[in-house]
Amino acid sequence: MPAARPSTAASAAEPPMRQPFAASHRLCSVLFLCAFLLPAVLVVNAFYVRSLADGLPERVATHFGFDGRPDRWMSRQGFVRFATYFPIGLALLMVGLGFGSRYLDPNSLHVAHAAYWRSPDHYIEACNRLMGALCIFACGITVFVAFVWRVTAQAQSKDPVRIDVKSLIGAVLPFGVFMACWCIWLSRMYDLPK
C-alpha cells in the first residue's frame, strides 16, 4: 500500500532550508580542499624532497644568478628541511588568511558585487570562497616549488654546478599559466549567483 502523501498545508508550514544547497556544497568543497587535497599535496612534496636528498652532495647550491652559476649554498640537511617546511608554512599562511578573513569587518572585502557579498547572509560564503581559492593557490605554489627543487637537484650533478635555465623556464612558464588562470577564476568567483 503506498504511503500517504503529506497534505499541502503541512508542507507549506515547514520552514524553508536556511542554507541553500549551493552554499553548503561550497563549504564542503572548501573543507575537502583544506582537509584532504592540500595536505596530500604537501605530503607528496615532502616525500619527493626526501627522494631527492639521496642524490645531493653535502653542500648544496640553492641560489643561482641570471647566468646559472650558484651564488648561495646550504647544507644538504638544511636544503631538505627548507624544501619540506617552506610549502607547509606557506600553506598554513594561506589557510590562516582565508579562515581569518571571516573575522574581519565585511567592509574590508573588496570584490565584484561587494554589497551582495558583504551582506550578513553572504559574507561567510564569500570568505569560504576566498579560503578555497587560497588552498588551490597553496597547492599550485607547492607543485611549482617541487619543480624548482628538481631543477636545483639536477644542477648539483653538473661539474661545475650550474642550473639549466631552460629547465627552470620550463617550471616557471606553467606556473605563470596557472597564476593567470587562478587570477581569472578568482575575479569571476564573486559574480552574482544565478
PEMO-V861703 format. One record per residue. N is the residue number from 1. RES is the residue in one letter. SS is DSSP state (a for helix, b for strand, c for the rest). PSI is psi in whole degrees, -180 to 180 (999 if undefined). Layout:
# PEMO-V861703
N | RES | SS | PSI
N | RES | SS | PSI
This chain:
# PEMO-V861703
1 | M | c | 129
2 | P | c | 150
3 | A | c | 148
4 | A | c | 140
5 | R | c | 142
6 | P | c | 150
7 | S | c | 155
8 | T | a | -29
9 | A | a | -40
10 | A | a | -41
11 | S | a | -28
12 | A | a | -26
13 | A | a | -17
14 | E | c | 137
15 | P | c | 147
16 | P | c | 158
17 | M | c | 137
18 | R | c | -33
19 | Q | c | 120
20 | P | c | 156
21 | F | a | -41
22 | A | a | -40
23 | A | a | -43
24 | S | a | -33
25 | H | a | -41
26 | R | a | -42
27 | L | a | -43
28 | C | a | -39
29 | S | a | -43
30 | V | a | -44
31 | L | a | -39
32 | F | a | -46
33 | L | a | -47
34 | C | a | -32
35 | A | a | -25
36 | F | a | -54
37 | L | a | -51
38 | L | a | -48
39 | P | a | -36
40 | A | a | -43
41 | V | a | -40
42 | L | a | -38
43 | V | a | -43
44 | V | a | -41
45 | N | a | -44
46 | A | a | -44
47 | F | a | -37
48 | Y | a | -44
49 | V | a | -41
50 | R | a | -36
51 | S | a | -30
52 | L | a | -27
53 | A | a | -33
54 | D | c | -30
55 | G | c | 5
56 | L | c | 146
57 | P | c | 173
58 | E | c | -32
59 | R | b | 116
60 | V | b | 130
61 | A | b | 124
62 | T | b | -11
63 | H | b | 139
64 | F | b | 147
65 | G | c | -179
66 | F | c | -23
67 | D | c | 0
68 | G | c | -2
69 | R | b | 144
70 | P | b | 143
71 | D | b | -2
72 | R | b | 146
73 | W | b | 159
74 | M | b | 168
75 | S | b | 159
76 | R | a | -44
77 | Q | a | -40
78 | G | a | -40
79 | F | a | -44
80 | V | a | -43
81 | R | a | -48
82 | F | a | -47
83 | A | a | -26
84 | T | a | -46
85 | Y | a | -22
86 | F | a | -50
87 | P | a | -33
88 | I | a | -45
89 | G | a | -42
90 | L | a | -41
91 | A | a | -42
92 | L | a | -38
93 | L | a | -46
94 | M | a | -46
95 | V | a | -40
96 | G | a | -42
97 | L | a | -44
98 | G | a | -45
99 | F | a | -41
100 | G | a | -21
101 | S | a | -28
102 | R | a | -16
103 | Y | a | 0
104 | L | c | 164
105 | D | c | 130
106 | P | a | -26
107 | N | a | -12
108 | S | a | -7
109 | L | c | 114
110 | H | c | 91
111 | V | c | 171
112 | A | c | 145
113 | H | c | 46
114 | A | a | -38
115 | A | a | -40
116 | Y | a | -49
117 | W | a | -21
118 | R | a | -14
119 | S | c | 151
120 | P | c | -30
121 | D | c | -22
122 | H | c | -6
123 | Y | a | -43
124 | I | a | -39
125 | E | a | -39
126 | A | a | -41
127 | C | a | -39
128 | N | a | -39
129 | R | a | -43
130 | L | a | -42
131 | M | a | -42
132 | G | a | -41
133 | A | a | -39
134 | L | a | -32
135 | C | a | -42
136 | I | a | -40
137 | F | a | -45
138 | A | a | -38
139 | C | a | -45
140 | G | a | -42
141 | I | a | -42
142 | T | a | -43
143 | V | a | -42
144 | F | a | -49
145 | V | a | -28
146 | A | a | -39
147 | F | a | -38
148 | V | a | -40
149 | W | a | -40
150 | R | a | -45
151 | V | a | -39
152 | T | a | -43
153 | A | a | -39
154 | Q | a | -34
155 | A | a | -28
156 | Q | a | -24
157 | S | c | -8
158 | K | c | 152
159 | D | c | 110
160 | P | c | 162
161 | V | c | 129
162 | R | b | 136
163 | I | c | 142
164 | D | c | 108
165 | V | a | -35
166 | K | a | -40
167 | S | a | -38
168 | L | a | -41
169 | I | a | -35
170 | G | a | -23
171 | A | a | -35
172 | V | a | -40
173 | L | a | -50
174 | P | a | -35
175 | F | a | -38
176 | G | a | -40
177 | V | a | -43
178 | F | a | -47
179 | M | a | -42
180 | A | a | -46
181 | C | a | -41
182 | W | a | -43
183 | C | a | -42
184 | I | a | -46
185 | W | a | -43
186 | L | a | -39
187 | S | a | -28
188 | R | a | -9
189 | M | c | -28
190 | Y | c | 23
191 | D | c | 157
192 | L | c | 136
193 | P | c | 148
194 | K | c | 999
